[in-house]
Amino acid sequence: MARRLFPGAPQPFIDLSTGINPYPYPLPPIPSGAFARLPDAEAQMRLAEIAARTYGAPSAAHVALAPGSQILLPLVAGLVPAGRATILGPTYSEHARAAGLAGHEVTEAGDIEQLRHADLAVIANPNNPDGRIIAKDRLLALAQELKNRAGLLVIDEAFMDVGPPEDSLAGETDRGNIVVLRSFGKFFGLAGLRLGFALAAPRLAATLNASLGPWAVSGPAIAIGERALADTAWMDATRDRLATAAEKFDRMLVELDVEIVGGTSLFRLARTSCAEELFGRLGNAGIVARAFREQPAWLRFGLPSEADWDCLRSRFGTVRSGSS
């Protein structure tokens, strides 16, 4: 797509359009059996146990394993009968599409109070693209109101690895009507591995696991997931590294005369009245950002890889000089 839009741009492109960690987890040696045989139940259980421990779910019975959190969206939306789905926005557009696939009438709301009468309420926490955080007590109050009406609360915690852990609802899933989605690939920088989790009451987790089938997650993904999710030293060091990189990147972004209005340490959200023009100048300089049709003043930037910092600074210089 970038090559079609900007055929004269220097290459390779510096792709800042995603929120994926540019400092990926180092891949461990993978036994050949992980490729040659179907995953066994014991390996899947080990991964579920480690995921429950790392994310704060009550037990492995509260974990559904999936080949990426994306595939879970319509399955989770289908845990309640088709009705009214309300999504706190603006946010990741796939939630609306998935709820529609499950038969719901979908609306987007700008205030959490507007989710109280939904059959299916969806909140990304931290939110993509602005990093908005909804405090845990407000989420639990909403969950209780929904429960009184047999409604389901879905919390997408794809970026909670770099968010405030005290606001996670992973430990609250025994309330029965809360499903928490966690993405492995974003924080660990291994999106192509396709690994994700739904955390829910055992009855709901079992339903999701049954819908996905007996070998939903590949052997290599299980092997890498087990190792990475237990590596607390790497996770702690990476959070610090990302926070430092985000601060450094902010200092570069403001040189483009944009305002940093949100984000997480995996992505930054900038606002400018010239966003469309800036998107084009960046593209022509070989830099891909994320633009938003519904929010024309926004641009979202992922962090550059370690190898791209110097080149990015040089290309930013070209963008700045082109605006003068």
C-alpha positions, -999 to 999 in steps of 0.1 A, spaced: 0 0 0 27 25 9 46 18 -23 15 25 -43 7 57 -24 43 70 -24 61 55 -54 90 80 -53 97 76 -16 131 64 -4 131 28 6 129 8 27 100 25 43 101 31 81 67 17 91 54 35 121 17 26 114 15 -2 140 16 -3 178 38 -34 179 69 -35 201 99 -28 178 122 -47 203 109 -82 200 113 -110 225 144 -131 215 132 -164 201 143 -194 221 153 -227 204 121 -245 194 120 -283 196 114 -299 162 85 -318 177 66 -285 181 64 -285 143 61 -322 136 32 -330 160 -1 -316 170 0 -297 203 -9 -319 233 -33 -311 260 -5 -309 286 13 -282 267 -18 -262 262 -26 -264 299 9 -252 308 5 -222 286 -29 -215 301 -15 -217 336 14 -193 328 -10 -169 311 -33 -169 341 -4 -162 364 11 -135 342 -21 -117 335 -37 -121 369 -66 -144 361 -78 -167 389 -68 -200 373 -60 -217 340 -97 -226 338 -104 -189 332 -82 -188 300 -91 -195 264 -62 -199 240 -64 -185 205 -43 -179 174 -43 -141 181 -69 -121 199 -85 -109 166 -102 -143 160 -118 -140 194 -137 -109 187 -168 -124 169 -168 -154 192 -168 -133 223 -196 -111 208 -216 -142 203 -215 -152 240 -247 -132 244 -278 -133 222 -279 -108 194 -291 -74 206 -275 -40 211 -238 -37 211 -223 -4 223 -186 3 219 -167 31 237 -150 51 210 -133 62 190 -114 29 191 -102 -1 172 -127 -5 143 -127 -43 143 -148 -45 175 -177 -29 156 -173 -52 127 -171 -83 149 -201 -74 169 -220 -69 136 -209 -104 124 -224 -118 156 -258 -102 148 -257 -72 171 -270 -38 162 -238 -17 168 -234 18 180 -204 38 192 -206 60 223 -183 87 235 -192 83 272 -190 52 294 -225 60 308 -240 53 274 -229 17 277 -252 9 306 -281 -3 286 -262 -25 261 -264 -62 258 -228 -62 248 -205 -34 260 -170 -31 246 -142 -10 260 -105 -9 250 -84 -2 281 -59 13 275 -76 26 244 -63 25 209 -54 51 195 -55 77 224 -44 56 253 -74 65 274 -77 46 307 -110 39 324 -105 32 361 -113 -2 375 -140 9 399 -160 25 370 -156 -7 349 -168 -29 378 -198 -6 384 -207 -9 347 -202 -47 348 -227 -49 377 -253 -28 359 -249 -50 328 -251 -82 349 -285 -71 362 -297 -72 326 -278 -103 315 -254 -81 296 -217 -88 289 -187 -65 294 -157 -70 271 -125 -53 280 -98 -53 253 -65 -51 272 -43 -55 242 -20 -27 255 -24 -33 292 12 -48 293 23 -12 292 -7 2 311 -16 5 348 -19 -31 360 -42 -20 389 -69 -12 363 -69 -46 347 -101 -67 351 -82 -100 346 -87 -109 383 -124 -100 382 -137 -125 357 -154 -147 383 -181 -121 383 -194 -140 353 -201 -114 327 -166 -100 321 -144 -111 293 -108 -97 291 -89 -99 259 -51 -100 259 -27 -98 230 6 -115 231 21 -102 198 20 -65 205 40 -63 237 63 -92 228 68 -78 193 59 -111 177 26 -103 160 32 -129 133 32 -157 159 -6 -153 162 -12 -158 199 -39 -143 221 -60 -150 251 -95 -145 265 -99 -144 302 -133 -152 315 -154 -172 340 -147 -209 334 -180 -215 317 -174 -187 292 -137 -197 287 -148 -233 280 -173 -222 255 -147 -201 236 -121 -230 238 -148 -254 223 -156 -229 195 -119 -227 186 -114 -264 186 -87 -287 200 -56 -274 183 -62 -237 179 -27 -226 189 3 -240 171 31 -259 189 57 -232 181 34 -205 195 29 -225 227 66 -231 231 75 -194 227 45 -182 247 54 -204 277 89 -191 277 81 -154 271 52 -151 296 73 -165 324 102 -141 316 94 -114 341 129 -99 340 125 -93 302 91 -79 306 101 -54 333 132 -43 314 112 -39 282 86 -17 299 114 6 310 130 5 276 97 14 258 90 42 282 124 57 275 120 53 238 85 69 239 99 100 256 127 102 231 103 99 202 80 126 216 109 150 215 113 142 178 76 144 170 72 179 185 98 191 160 71 184 133 49 210 150 23 185 162 7 182 196 11 149 215 -24 142 228 -23 106 240 -10 71 235 9 45 254 46 36 253 39 15 223 23 42 202 19 80 203 -11 100 191 -4 134 176 -28 162 166 -24 188 140 -47 208 117 -24 198 88 -26 161 95 -35 151 59 -7 172 45 18 159 70 8 123 63 17 129 27 50 146 34 59 118 58 50 92 31 70 109 5 100 109 29 96 71 34 78 72 67 44 55 72 21 68 99 -15 59 107 -42 84 96 -79 84 107 -107 91 84 -131 98 113 -105 120 131 -88 140 103 -66 159 127 -50 128 142 -19 108 133 -7 78 153 29 67 153 44 35 165 80 35 179 109 30 155 132 0 157 167 5 172 182 4 137 158 31 124 164 60 148 192 77 128 175 73 95 142 85 110 158 117 123 173 124 89 140 118 72 122 140 97 146 167 87 135 163 51 98 166 62 105 197 82 124 214 54 97 205 30 71 224 50 91 257 52 
